[in-house]
Amino acid sequence: MHAPRTIRRPASALRRLLISEAGGGLVLMASAALALVVANSSLAEVYFAALKAHLGPLSVLHWINDALMAAFFLLVGLEIKREMLDGRLRTWPDRILPGVAALGGMMAPALVYVAVNWHSPETLRGWAIPAATDIAFALGVLALIGSRVPVSLKVFLTALAIIDDLGAVVIIAAFYTADLSLPMLGGAAVTLAVLYGLNKAGVSRLAPYLALGVLLWLFVLKSGVHATIAGVLLALTIPLRLSRGTPDDPTSPLHRLEHAIQPWSAYLVLPIFGFANAGVSLVGFEPKMLLEPVTLGVALGLFLGKQLGVFGFVLACVKTGLAQRPAHATWAQVYGVALLCGVGFTMSLFIGLLAFADAPALESEVKVGVLAGSIACIVAGALVLLVAPARPSVR
């Protein structure tokens, strides 16, 4: 008598990302480095002119940041919904440690930025720039370090970054909106209601959701709220069938869409965004420019604020008994991961472009600050994790 054959179902996009050692993060690093090289080469004029060129109503850069990035935010929304309802964040005990860490990791960098820019009212608008964590970059660094980092820390970092992304989405919607258009907001609300109706009616085909998602994006684009928020709103309406303790249901609409988008987001959308936005000309650059309020506030917010907020809040949470330290991880390794949380590339650049959309000079300062702070966090975090003891001490 043969034993029943076990059917292996595909892992979620998040778990595949962990298994593949965050290859997309490495591609993102390469695209950012290439952008810096091109922006400071003989191709610089062509590079900047191409980004400013118009295709229809929007420039190439705006198509990338407003339209292409909507796919990334759709993936973010799908991951948030799945992890909250059916994944690693489905219960409150699961959410406490990464949630507290994410809160500290957003508050402290913002306070550091505000402290540096307190006497510069025109730059205070950028307070949220260093509050974001770039999951692709951070996991890419962990991939390079390899098995020295316990899986529990990778899961902790991923959960923290997902909650951090949720906070960033709320910040963008609440603080970085233009003049609102009530008719367009009304159109977006009606479209969202129809999407919700499809969900409640049990419609599982993705085509109607995606078609209405394009309409939702158009309404949000014209409403004054940043267009990428449409991606998150659409994600919340995609049906999810709970797995009830078994591996992910491959037929669930949310899982199907997440698996379809994840490779495109990791290996196309984010690298294009990185290449389009990381290019900053260093012609005439002087070290004193690092002391400009925006540059210094962003760099210190990412490097000092993130590690203080994440590690400090995790330490307090564990010491007070609210949660346990990630399994098989030493405090030194937790600190190394806290440093990596300061890699804020994608979302930090994105928020910076929103904060100073009408100030190109400040945008350049944002880019330098993000690059400086992120590179410092990558180097410091990698060094700490490479020399950190692998065996956890007594708790």
C-alpha positions in Angstrom: 0.0 0.0 0.0 1.5 3.3 -1.1 1.6 6.2 1.2 -0.4 9.2 0.1 1.6 11.5 -2.1 2.3 14.9 -0.6 1.4 17.7 -2.8 4.0 20.5 -2.6 2.4 23.9 -3.0 4.4 26.9 -4.0 5.7 29.1 -1.2 4.6 32.7 -0.9 6.5 35.4 -2.7 7.9 36.5 0.6 9.3 33.0 1.4 10.6 32.6 -2.1 12.4 36.0 -1.7 14.0 34.6 1.5 14.9 31.3 -0.1 16.4 33.0 -3.2 18.5 35.2 -0.8 17.0 38.4 -2.0 18.5 38.4 -5.5 16.4 41.4 -6.4 18.2 43.5 -3.7 21.5 42.8 -5.4 20.1 43.8 -8.7 18.8 47.0 -7.1 22.3 47.7 -5.7 23.8 47.3 -9.1 21.2 49.6 -10.8 21.9 52.4 -8.2 25.7 52.1 -8.7 25.2 52.2 -12.5 23.1 55.3 -12.1 25.8 57.1 -10.2 28.4 56.1 -12.8 26.2 57.3 -15.7 25.3 60.5 -14.0 28.9 61.4 -13.7 30.1 60.2 -17.1 29.9 61.6 -20.7 26.4 60.1 -20.8 25.1 62.4 -18.0 23.5 64.9 -20.4 21.6 62.1 -22.2 20.7 60.5 -18.9 19.1 63.6 -17.4 17.5 64.7 -20.7 15.9 61.2 -21.2 14.3 61.4 -17.7 12.8 64.8 -18.4 11.5 63.9 -21.8 7.7 63.7 -22.0 5.7 60.7 -23.1 2.1 62.0 -23.4 1.0 63.9 -20.3 3.9 62.8 -18.0 7.7 62.9 -18.2 9.6 59.6 -18.2 10.6 60.2 -14.6 7.0 60.7 -13.6 5.8 57.6 -15.5 8.4 55.7 -13.5 7.6 57.2 -10.1 3.8 57.5 -10.5 2.8 54.6 -12.7 5.6 51.9 -12.6 6.0 52.3 -8.9 2.2 51.7 -8.4 3.0 48.0 -9.2 5.6 48.0 -6.4 3.0 49.5 -4.0 0.5 46.9 -5.2 2.9 44.2 -4.2 3.6 45.9 -0.8 -0.2 46.0 -0.2 -0.6 42.4 -1.1 2.2 41.4 1.3 0.8 43.5 4.1 -2.6 42.0 3.7 -1.4 38.4 3.5 1.1 38.7 6.3 -1.5 40.3 8.6 -4.3 37.8 7.8 -2.5 34.6 7.0 1.2 35.0 7.5 3.9 35.8 10.0 2.0 38.8 11.4 -1.4 37.2 11.8 -1.5 37.2 15.6 -0.7 40.0 18.1 2.3 38.1 19.7 3.8 37.8 16.2 3.4 41.5 15.6 4.7 42.9 18.9 8.5 42.7 18.4 8.7 43.8 14.7 5.9 46.3 15.3 7.6 47.9 18.2 10.9 47.9 16.3 9.3 49.5 13.3 7.7 52.2 15.5 11.1 53.0 17.0 12.7 52.8 13.6 10.4 55.5 12.3 10.2 57.8 15.2 13.9 58.2 16.0 15.1 59.0 12.5 12.4 61.5 12.1 13.4 63.2 15.4 17.0 63.2 14.3 16.1 64.9 11.0 13.9 67.5 12.8 16.7 68.2 15.3 19.1 69.0 12.5 16.6 71.0 10.4 14.9 72.8 13.3 16.1 76.2 12.3 15.4 75.6 8.6 11.6 75.7 8.2 11.8 75.2 4.4 13.4 71.8 4.9 11.4 70.4 7.8 9.0 69.0 5.2 11.5 66.2 4.7 11.1 64.8 8.2 9.8 61.4 7.0 12.6 60.7 4.5 14.9 58.7 6.9 12.0 56.9 8.5 11.8 54.2 5.8 13.6 50.8 5.5 14.5 49.3 2.1 13.7 45.6 2.5 15.3 44.6 -0.9 18.6 46.3 -0.1 18.7 45.0 3.5 17.9 41.4 2.5 20.4 41.7 -0.3 23.2 42.5 2.3 22.0 39.5 4.4 22.3 37.4 1.3 25.9 38.3 0.9 26.7 37.4 4.5 25.0 34.0 4.1 24.3 31.5 6.8 26.0 33.4 9.6 22.7 35.2 10.1 19.9 33.0 11.6 16.7 32.7 9.6 14.8 34.2 12.5 16.5 37.5 12.0 15.7 37.5 8.3 12.0 36.9 9.2 12.2 39.6 11.8 13.7 42.1 9.4 11.1 41.3 6.7 8.2 41.6 9.1 9.7 44.9 10.4 10.1 46.3 6.9 6.5 45.3 6.0 5.1 47.2 9.0 7.5 50.0 8.1 6.1 50.1 4.6 2.6 50.3 6.0 3.7 53.3 8.0 5.3 54.9 5.0 2.1 54.5 3.0 0.1 56.2 5.7 2.6 59.0 5.9 2.6 59.5 2.1 -1.3 59.6 2.0 -1.5 61.9 5.0 1.3 64.4 4.6 2.5 64.4 1.0 -0.6 65.2 -1.0 -1.3 68.1 -3.3 -4.5 70.2 -3.5 -7.3 67.6 -3.3 -9.9 67.3 -6.0 -13.2 66.2 -4.5 -14.7 64.9 -7.8 -11.6 62.7 -8.5 -11.7 61.5 -4.9 -15.3 60.7 -5.4 -14.5 58.7 -8.5 -11.8 56.8 -6.6 -14.2 56.1 -3.8 -16.9 54.7 -6.2 -14.3 52.6 -8.0 -13.0 51.2 -4.6 -16.6 50.4 -3.6 -17.1 48.4 -6.8 -13.9 46.5 -6.1 -15.0 45.8 -2.6 -18.3 44.6 -4.1 -16.5 42.2 -6.4 -14.6 40.8 -3.4 -17.8 40.3 -1.4 -19.5 38.7 -4.4 -16.8 36.1 -4.5 -15.3 37.0 -7.9 -12.0 35.3 -8.1 -10.9 36.2 -11.7 -8.1 38.9 -11.5 -9.0 40.6 -14.8 -11.9 42.7 -13.4 -9.9 43.8 -10.4 -6.9 44.8 -12.6 -9.1 46.7 -15.1 -10.8 48.6 -12.3 -7.3 49.1 -10.7 -6.2 51.1 -13.7 -9.3 53.3 -13.4 -8.6 53.7 -9.7 -5.0 54.7 -10.5 -6.3 57.4 -12.9 -8.7 58.8 -10.4 -6.1 58.9 -7.6 -3.5 60.4 -10.0 -5.9 63.3 -10.6 -7.1 63.6 -7.0 -4.0 65.1 -5.4 -3.2 62.0 -3.4 -0.1 60.3 -4.8 -1.0 57.8 -7.5 0.9 54.9 -6.0 -1.6 54.8 -3.1 -4.0 53.3 -5.7 -1.8 50.2 -5.7 -2.2 49.6 -2.0 -5.9 50.3 -2.1 -6.3 47.8 -5.0 -4.4 45.2 -3.0 -6.7 45.4 -0.1 -9.6 44.4 -2.3 -8.0 41.3 -3.8 -9.6 38.1 -2.3 -7.5 36.0 0.0 -8.5 32.4 1.0 -7.0 31.7 4.4 -4.7 28.6 4.4 -5.9 27.4 7.8 -2.5 26.0 8.9 -1.6 24.5 5.5 0.8 25.9 2.9 -0.4 28.8 0.8 -3.3 28.1 -1.4 -2.0 28.5 -5.0 -5.5 29.2 -6.3 -6.1 32.1 -4.0 -6.4 35.3 -6.2 -4.1 37.3 -3.9 -1.4 34.6 -4.0 -1.6 34.3 -7.8 -1.3 38.0 -8.3 1.5 38.3 -5.7 3.5 35.5 -7.4 3.0 37.1 -10.8 4.1 40.6 -9.7 7.0 39.7 -7.4 9.7 38.9 -10.1 8.7 41.9 -12.2 8.9 44.2 -9.1 12.2 42.8 -7.9 14.0 42.6 -11.2 12.4 45.3 -13.3 10.4 47.9 -11.4 12.8 48.6 -8.5 15.9 48.5 -10.6 14.4 51.0 -13.1 13.3 53.2 -10.2 16.8 53.0 -8.7 18.5 53.8 -12.0 16.2 56.8 -12.6 16.5 58.3 -9.1 19.9 57.4 -7.7 21.8 59.3 -10.4 23.2 62.5 -8.8 25.9 64.5 -10.4 28.9 65.0 -8.2 30.4 67.7 -10.4 31.4 70.5 -8.1 30.7 68.4 -5.1 32.6 69.4 -1.9 32.8 67.6 1.4 31.1 70.6 3.1 27.9 69.8 1.2 27.5 66.8 3.5 26.8 69.4 6.2 23.8 70.9 4.5 20.7 70.5 6.7 18.8 68.1 4.4 21.9 65.9 3.6 23.0 65.8 7.2 19.5 65.2 8.6 18.8 62.3 6.2 22.2 60.7 6.6 22.2 60.9 10.4 18.6 59.9 10.6 19.3 56.7 8.6 22.6 55.9 10.3 22.0 57.0 13.9 18.3 57.3 14.2 17.4 53.9 12.7 19.9 51.9 14.9 18.9 53.8 18.0 15.2 53.4 17.4 15.1 49.8 16.3 17.7 48.3 18.7 16.6 50.5 21.6 12.9 49.6 21.2 13.7 45.9 20.7 16.0 45.9 23.8 13.3 47.6 25.9 10.6 45.2 24.5 12.6 42.1 25.4 13.8 43.3 28.8 10.3 44.2 29.9 9.0 40.7 28.8 6.7 41.9 26.1 8.5 39.7 23.5 11.4 37.4 23.0 14.6 38.0 21.1 14.6 36.3 17.7 15.5 32.6 18.1 19.2 31.7 17.9 20.3 35.3 17.5 22.8 37.2 19.7 22.3 40.8 20.7 25.2 41.7 18.5 23.4 40.2 15.5 20.2 42.0 16.4 22.3 45.2 16.5 23.7 44.4 13.1 20.2 44.0 11.7 19.2 47.3 13.3 22.0 48.9 11.4 20.8 47.4 8.1 17.4 48.9 8.8 19.0 52.2 8.1 19.3 51.3 4.4 16.4 53.4 3.3 17.1 53.6 -0.4 13.8 53.0 -2.4 11.2 54.5 0.0 13.5 57.2 1.3 14.2 58.5 -2.2 10.5 58.2 -3.0 9.4 60.3 0.0 12.2 62.8 -0.7 11.0 63.3 -4.2 7.5 64.0 -2.9 8.7 66.3 -0.1 10.8 68.5 -2.4 9.1 68.1 -5.7 9.5 71.8 -6.5 13.1 72.1 -5.2 15.6 70.3 -7.5 18.6 71.5 -5.3 17.1 69.9 -2.2 16.3 66.7 -4.2 20.0 66.4 -4.9 20.8 66.9 -1.2 18.2 64.2 -0.4 19.9 61.8 -2.8 23.4 62.4 -1.4 22.0 62.0 2.2 20.2 58.8 1.3 23.2 57.3 -0.4 25.7 58.4 2.3 23.5 57.1 5.2 22.6 53.9 3.4 26.1 53.1 2.4 27.3 53.7 6.0 24.6 51.4 7.3 25.5 48.7 4.8 29.1 48.8 5.7 28.6 49.0 9.5 25.8 46.4 9.5 27.8 43.9 7.4 30.9 44.3 9.6 28.9 43.8 12.8 27.2 40.7 11.4 30.4 39.2 10.1 32.2 39.5 13.5 29.2 38.9 15.7 29.3 35.7 17.7 27.0 33.0 16.3 25.9 31.5 19.6 23.3 33.4 21.6 24.2 34.3 25.2 21.9 33.6 28.1 18.8 35.8 27.8 
